[in-house]
Amino acid sequence: MKKSTLALSAVLFFSLVIFLSVGLSLAGSSVGVRADPDPEVCDYIDNDGDGLCFGGSNPGIICNHPSDCFDGGICAFIDEGFDYNGIFPGSTCDGIGECGIGVVYCIDDDTSDCSTNPGRIDDDSEPEVCNYLDDDCDSVSDEGFEYQGFLPGKWGCDGIGECGIGTVQCTIDGTNSFCSTEPGGADDESTPEICDGLDNDCDGVSDEDFTYNGIPVYELCYGIGKCSDNLGTVTCRDDATADCDSNIPGDPNYGGSPEVCNGIDDDCDGETDEDGVCEAVGITLYGYPIEFGALDPGSSDNPALGNSADQYIVSVDEETSGLVDLYINGTDFTDTALSFGLENMSWATVNNPAYSIPMSEGYALVASNVAPGTNVAMYYWIDIPPGQDVTVYSAGVGIKAVSAGELP
């Protein structure tokens, strides 16, 4: 019997040494060590027999289920290998993204997850909206709301029109995204629209607020004034206003010309005879009156007395603005009771009657495109009809200067 007692004591002593070597106590516990451990699976049980209580009233006691640990103690090493972010089944966890606080639980023998994650027993996920959060708890925020390939919150998007590089931003209602440099964005770079061919207000349309006679920019149009027969396109001028390009000097469609005094809007700017064109023409006549002296009836090509000395000069005044055209006309020769026709007198700009032109009451062109400060010499001849009564006859001769291209 001693032998048996000694043998039993030896066994108990040996077991006690094992427990003491890990600093544990068997006091008050009837839990034993499993002799046949199984592979660990996720089932809240210590299948492989390595569980220990931590905390509570029986720390260090071998356990194989949380209920083996008293007064709030935790049975550690249960379901090891099946933790969720380092948290073992049965403990509190924080779900992915916006999925909130839950409990790690075993889905099956091989898998655990936080109970608030998508598809789990306390699923806290919601449809994704644009708010910089992971609403559907898939570890990605705002997917489906990319702008130019960038997710919200990322820098690198290029705003519409003249709005530059910025950061992708969510709309207030969370239904869409846009670049922060666009209208309403945190870095709004839009400006009021002007007529310049650019999208200043970043709405995807250029120059939308500008028209010419009700015709939008880039549509076909006709000019005004002298340009009214010229088809063009509504475009933006340098002063940021809209106009038909057939009204714009230098444009291939331009149909105008420099303004002259003629009652027409020659330069197609909406004004007629502006800039003083009707007041800025002046001439000075020298060598007048024109005299022929005593002549015999039946004589022809009688020169005016001043022809030989180039006395009859038309001088375009220096202050005249632009080129001018010179015209001449006259009235019949008369005395108190007698007369003969004006056509008996002729004129030329060279001192040779062979090149002379008969005078008339209507205007005849003397010279065109005459520059300010230019002198034009005039020469005159007269034929006296046979049988013409001898007396003193007088006639009127007029010289008129108009802006080049005008009618007298």
Secondary structure, DSSP 8 states (H G I E B T S, - for coil): -HHHHHHHHHHHHHHHHHHHHTT---TT------SS-----SSSS-TTS--EEESTTSTT-B-SSGGGS-TT-EEETSSTT--BTTB-TTSEEE-STT--EEEEEEEETTEEEETTSTTSTT-------SSSS-TT-SS-SSTT--BTTB-TT-EEEE-STT--EEEEEE-TTSS-EEETTSTTSTT-------SSSS-TT-SS-SSTT-EETTEETTSEEE-SGGGTT-EEEEEE-TTS-EEEGGGSTTSTT-------SSSS-TT-SS-SS-TTTTTS--EEEES-S----S--TT---EE-TTGGGT--EEEE-TT--S-EEEEEEE--EE-SS-EE-GGGEEEESSS-GGG-EE--SS-EEEEEEE-TT-EEE-EEEE---TT---S--B--EEEEEEETT---
